[in-house]
Amino acid sequence: MQANGQAIAAVLNVVDDEHIVQTCDLGLSEEAFDRLRVAEGQPASIEHAEPPPSIAALHRKIAGERLSRDDLFAVMHDIAGARYSKIELAAFVVATNQFELDRDEVLHLTEAMIAVGRRIDWQHEVGRGPVVDKHCIGGIPGNRTSMLVVPIVTAHGMWCPKTSSRAITSPAARPTPMEVLAEVELPLERLQQIVRLTRGCLAWGGTATSRQRRHPDLGGAAAGHRLAGQMVASILSKKIAAGSTHLVLDIPVGPSAKVRTMPEAQRLKKLFEYVASRLGLQLDAVITDGRQPIGRGIGPALEARDVMMVLQNHPDAPHDLRHKALRLAGRVIEFDTDVRGGDGYRIARDILESGRALAQMNAIIAAQGRRTPPEPGALVFDVPAPKSGVVVAIDNLRLARIAR
């Protein structure tokens, strides 16, 4: 479909009710109006869609062949240009699952995903200093360490523009607990102003890098070694597009986490390191305990409450969330060339205990647009243990499913 010099791939539905669409008129969704940048009543035309130029490469991947760098760039160019149907998108994801990507295919897929998106450059503001970030591959309920790491490391003086995607497997998708406290859907210009003011943010990256978000989130639900390549490409492309130069990566391991075994975690760690090193991103991958949830709450309001209790140094704050956040913040702080290796945890703890992290979080919340947190839901149901005993395991997947 073409209008106003723009083109989109669309599914044509024919209706015979003139109360919906008049004869010889085309009715569009709001998204289609937006993407074509047209107003009601403007002329438009439709024609059968031509196969995407990269469709031959897709067919070769479906057949189990290895794709070249040019192949993957062509595929991502067509996906970003909305030339793939939903069925073709699904075929690409399934094919890269069925026939595991090798490490150079992962590298080229990452490069291609970066190339089709908008890239933010902070070096004019930061100079030669690092632009840091911390990311978790997900799968652990309550793991809100980023909301603690960002205020700690920015209080230390580092730049940490933390942008996240809306995850599809979590009961509290990554930026959502922050959305309880502040606005997270920020246009690029405003996000840059906030970062210049506070050195950090906790925001949704979909608006800031909107062109990149036209491709599927290949890492959103990735789990298991076959989908490792999709996960690596998705995560690293978004971090580099957001302008990060240094990244601490949290890889939780546990029987009900995304990564189930230590050998699998080590393989994933090496793949992340290989791709990051060739793209100029300094990576510190940390394998952590993913056998159970972090903190006390699952869901946006409860997770935000846990975070604020830690920042306030409340005596009843969840100790596991506090300890893990300090450990990861310490690793980020050690990217600072003036910090001696091993001193990061102590520096992070001092920033938290002094109240500087809380003050910094309040500054970020105010800059993004403060919200009044909702009270937890009124419905409560206690699940008492029928007898005494010891909890030997907690299933992350089932808890997340219940909360969701």
Solvent accessible surface area in square Angstrom, and as a share of the most:
residue,aa,sasa,rsa
1,M,28,0.12
2,Q,94,0.42
3,A,7,0.06
4,N,83,0.42
5,G,82,0.78
6,Q,61,0.27
7,A,66,0.51
8,I,19,0.10
9,A,52,0.41
10,A,69,0.53
11,V,131,0.75
12,L,115,0.57
13,N,118,0.60
14,V,134,0.77
15,V,75,0.43
16,D,145,0.75
17,D,58,0.30
18,E,95,0.42
19,H,181,0.81
20,I,119,0.61
21,V,35,0.20
22,Q,102,0.45
23,T,98,0.57
24,C,133,0.79
25,D,80,0.41
26,L,71,0.35
27,G,55,0.52
28,L,44,0.22
29,S,69,0.45
30,E,154,0.69
31,E,113,0.50
32,A,13,0.10
33,F,64,0.26
34,D,108,0.56
35,R,76,0.28
36,L,0,0.00
37,R,160,0.58
38,V,22,0.12
39,A,62,0.48
40,E,160,0.72
41,G,80,0.77
42,Q,81,0.36
43,P,115,0.72
44,A,42,0.33
45,S,62,0.40
46,I,84,0.43
47,E,129,0.58
48,H,179,0.80
49,A,89,0.69
50,E,145,0.65
51,P,91,0.57
52,P,7,0.04
53,P,113,0.71
54,S,4,0.03
55,I,32,0.16
56,A,56,0.43
57,A,6,0.04
58,L,2,0.01
59,H,105,0.47
60,R,82,0.30
61,K,3,0.01
62,I,81,0.41
63,A,76,0.59
64,G,32,0.31
65,E,83,0.37
66,R,127,0.46
67,L,0,0.00
68,S,47,0.30
69,R,110,0.40
70,D,107,0.55
71,D,25,0.13
72,L,0,0.00
73,F,55,0.23
74,A,40,0.31
75,V,0,0.00
76,M,0,0.00
77,H,113,0.50
78,D,3,0.02
79,I,5,0.03
80,A,13,0.10
81,G,27,0.26
82,A,22,0.17
83,R,96,0.35
84,Y,14,0.05
85,S,54,0.35
86,K,177,0.75
87,I,142,0.72
88,E,42,0.19
89,L,46,0.23
90,A,54,0.42
91,A,27,0.21
92,F,1,0.01
93,V,46,0.27
94,V,92,0.53
95,A,4,0.03
96,T,1,0.01
97,N,55,0.28
98,Q,109,0.48
99,F,76,0.32
100,E,84,0.38
101,L,11,0.05
102,D,56,0.29
103,R,136,0.50
104,D,48,0.25
105,E,3,0.01
106,V,0,0.00
107,L,16,0.08
108,H,31,0.14
109,L,0,0.00
110,T,0,0.00
111,E,38,0.17
112,A,1,0.00
113,M,0,0.00
114,I,18,0.09
115,A,63,0.49
116,V,22,0.12
117,G,8,0.08
118,R,78,0.28
119,R,150,0.55
120,I,7,0.04
121,D,102,0.53
122,W,2,0.01
123,Q,66,0.29
124,H,177,0.79
125,E,54,0.24
126,V,28,0.16
127,G,38,0.36
128,R,250,0.91
129,G,27,0.26
130,P,32,0.20
131,V,0,0.00
132,V,0,0.00
133,D,1,0.00
134,K,6,0.02
135,H,9,0.04
136,C,13,0.08
137,I,4,0.02
138,G,15,0.14
139,G,28,0.27
140,I,9,0.04
141,P,6,0.03
142,G,3,0.03
143,N,11,0.06
144,R,25,0.09
145,T,0,0.00
146,S,19,0.12
147,M,6,0.02
148,L,1,0.00
149,V,0,0.00
150,V,2,0.01
151,P,0,0.00
152,I,1,0.00
153,V,0,0.00
154,T,0,0.00
155,A,17,0.13
156,H,49,0.22
157,G,41,0.39
158,M,12,0.05
159,W,38,0.13
160,C,1,0.00
161,P,1,0.01
162,K,7,0.03
163,T,18,0.10
164,S,13,0.09
165,S,7,0.04
166,R,77,0.28
167,A,14,0.11
168,I,116,0.59
169,T,52,0.30
170,S,33,0.21
171,P,24,0.15
172,A,1,0.01
173,A,15,0.12
174,R,53,0.19
175,P,6,0.04
176,T,31,0.18
177,P,0,0.00
178,M,2,0.01
179,E,35,0.16
180,V,19,0.11
181,L,12,0.06
182,A,0,0.00
183,E,59,0.26
184,V,1,0.01
185,E,91,0.41
186,L,0,0.00
187,P,65,0.41
188,L,23,0.12
189,E,108,0.48
190,R,86,0.31
191,L,1,0.00
192,Q,37,0.17
193,Q,116,0.51
194,I,6,0.03
195,V,0,0.00
196,R,118,0.43
197,L,132,0.66
198,T,8,0.05
199,R,76,0.28
200,G,0,0.00
201,C,0,0.00
202,L,10,0.05
203,A,2,0.01
204,W,56,0.20
205,G,9,0.09
206,G,6,0.06
207,T,49,0.28
208,A,0,0.00
209,T,10,0.06
210,S,49,0.32
211,R,119,0.43
212,Q,1,0.00
213,R,62,0.23
214,R,120,0.44
215,H,4,0.02
216,P,34,0.21
217,D,36,0.19
218,L,9,0.05
219,G,10,0.09
220,G,2,0.02
221,A,52,0.40
222,A,2,0.01
223,A,42,0.33
224,G,32,0.31
225,H,89,0.40
226,R,110,0.40
227,L,35,0.18
228,A,12,0.10
229,G,3,0.03
230,Q,4,0.02
231,M,4,0.02
232,V,0,0.00
233,A,0,0.00
234,S,2,0.01
235,I,11,0.06
236,L,0,0.00
237,S,0,0.00
238,K,37,0.16
239,K,7,0.03
240,I,7,0.04
241,A,0,0.00
242,A,4,0.03
243,G,11,0.11
244,S,9,0.06
245,T,40,0.23
246,H,32,0.14
247,L,0,0.00
248,V,0,0.00
249,L,0,0.00
250,D,0,0.00
251,I,0,0.00
252,P,1,0.01
253,V,18,0.10
254,G,3,0.03
255,P,99,0.62
256,S,9,0.06
257,A,0,0.00
258,K,21,0.09
259,V,3,0.02
260,R,111,0.40
261,T,68,0.40
262,M,97,0.43
263,P,83,0.52
264,E,22,0.10
265,A,0,0.00
266,Q,76,0.34
267,R,136,0.50
268,L,9,0.04
269,K,50,0.21
270,K,136,0.58
271,L,30,0.15
272,F,0,0.00
273,E,62,0.28
274,Y,27,0.10
275,V,0,0.00
276,A,1,0.01
277,S,69,0.45
278,R,133,0.48
279,L,40,0.20
280,G,66,0.64
281,L,6,0.03
282,Q,101,0.45
283,L,29,0.15
284,D,34,0.18
285,A,6,0.05
286,V,4,0.02
287,I,35,0.18
288,T,9,0.05
289,D,75,0.39
290,G,0,0.00
291,R,152,0.56
292,Q,91,0.40
293,P,21,0.13
294,I,14,0.07
295,G,19,0.18
296,R,158,0.58
297,G,4,0.04
298,I,40,0.20
299,G,11,0.10
300,P,42,0.26
301,A,26,0.20
302,L,56,0.28
303,E,2,0.01
304,A,2,0.02
305,R,129,0.47
306,D,8,0.04
307,V,0,0.00
308,M,30,0.13
309,M,37,0.17
310,V,1,0.01
311,L,0,0.00
312,Q,94,0.42
313,N,62,0.32
314,H,76,0.34
315,P,126,0.79
316,D,84,0.43
317,A,14,0.11
318,P,3,0.02
319,H,132,0.59
320,D,54,0.28
321,L,1,0.00
322,R,51,0.19
323,H,86,0.38
324,K,16,0.07
325,A,2,0.01
326,L,0,0.00
327,R,90,0.33
328,L,0,0.00
329,A,0,0.00
330,G,2,0.02
331,R,80,0.29
332,V,0,0.00
333,I,0,0.00
334,E,57,0.25
335,F,22,0.09
336,D,32,0.17
337,T,134,0.78
338,D,133,0.69
339,V,21,0.12
340,R,182,0.67
341,G,64,0.61
342,G,63,0.60
343,D,29,0.15
344,G,0,0.00
345,Y,73,0.28
346,R,114,0.42
347,I,31,0.16
348,A,0,0.00
349,R,83,0.30
350,D,61,0.31
351,I,2,0.01
352,L,1,0.00
353,E,93,0.42
354,S,72,0.47
355,G,25,0.24
356,R,117,0.43
357,A,0,0.00
358,L,43,0.22
359,A,63,0.49
360,Q,22,0.10
361,M,0,0.00
362,N,53,0.27
363,A,43,0.34
364,I,0,0.00
365,I,3,0.01
366,A,65,0.50
367,A,23,0.18
368,Q,0,0.00
369,G,20,0.19
370,R,141,0.51
371,R,96,0.35
372,T,124,0.72
373,P,68,0.43
374,P,79,0.50
375,E,152,0.68
376,P,55,0.34
377,G,65,0.62
378,A,102,0.79
379,L,176,0.88
380,V,125,0.72
381,F,176,0.73
382,D,111,0.57
383,V,125,0.72
384,P,110,0.69
385,A,82,0.64
386,P,136,0.85
387,K,166,0.70
388,S,113,0.73
389,G,72,0.69
390,V,131,0.75
391,V,118,0.68
392,V,142,0.81
393,A,80,0.62
394,I,63,0.32
395,D,56,0.29
396,N,0,0.00
397,L,77,0.38
398,R,159,0.58
399,L,59,0.29
400,A,12,0.10
401,R,146,0.53
402,I,138,0.70
403,A,48,0.37
404,R,147,0.54
